């Protein structure tokens, strides 16, 4: 597996890019909005297709780059369901599995720093990797004194969901303030001054209650921004005003003469359980601009995805490129499947 650990020096935040070298499908964890151009440049250089952009929790110290990356690549965004971030594509729960190429990223719920903290776990070549966000740092952990934090809950999460992993599991934290890059479960169980196996839950709660930390400097900016996927509220309104997309209900699909049927989902989705329309051309949203450069601009185009979100973005992109007759399939393949069920 290809793994890149990236760093934002302003907020001491680690961002992780994971990819399957064969399929080129990739996942990014905890992107920072100010570093989106850096991340996109790396993704392009490596020839990757970003399929997921994920946050371990709703951050209070930096603004996520997930929304911007989704807009610019078509990747699906994901955060914990309990965080109630309405703009994400995937509301994640404990036990979910996110696939990219040959790899499966397991979602583990590890609340305590916030009520929506997640740890992402993946195996590669017999080695387990855990991306722990703010639940577990190298020789430390995230604070528990605001944003639904609870020390006893965090203690249970770390011991039950992270320390239960194999001893040689590599721990990749969400932040580091001392120059460390990674650790292992065995090291943290032995040496973490807050959470080693000799520390009881009562001890841990007392330690966390005595920290008396100042709130993060950017909390008043970061929290509302991250509840909007890192996008300013006016961004979506401006885009809506600038781009009016024609839409076609699934029950009228047969009434429309279409020159091109373009499916902007991933390769996996195209061949997945929802299937695809017989005449559809696969052009994942991250590749749409490049493929569309060779298409005639005056041919009618119907754009399709799973639910209608990415295809709407695809319609806007094609309109910007000069296509004159672009239509979005309302509700995407899910609506089409439901309509087929009604017809039968």
Order of alpha helices (4+ residues) and beta strands (2+ residues): beta-beta-beta-alpha-beta-alpha-beta-beta-beta-beta-beta-beta-alpha-beta-beta-alpha-alpha-alpha-alpha-beta-beta-alpha-beta-alpha-beta-alpha-beta-alpha
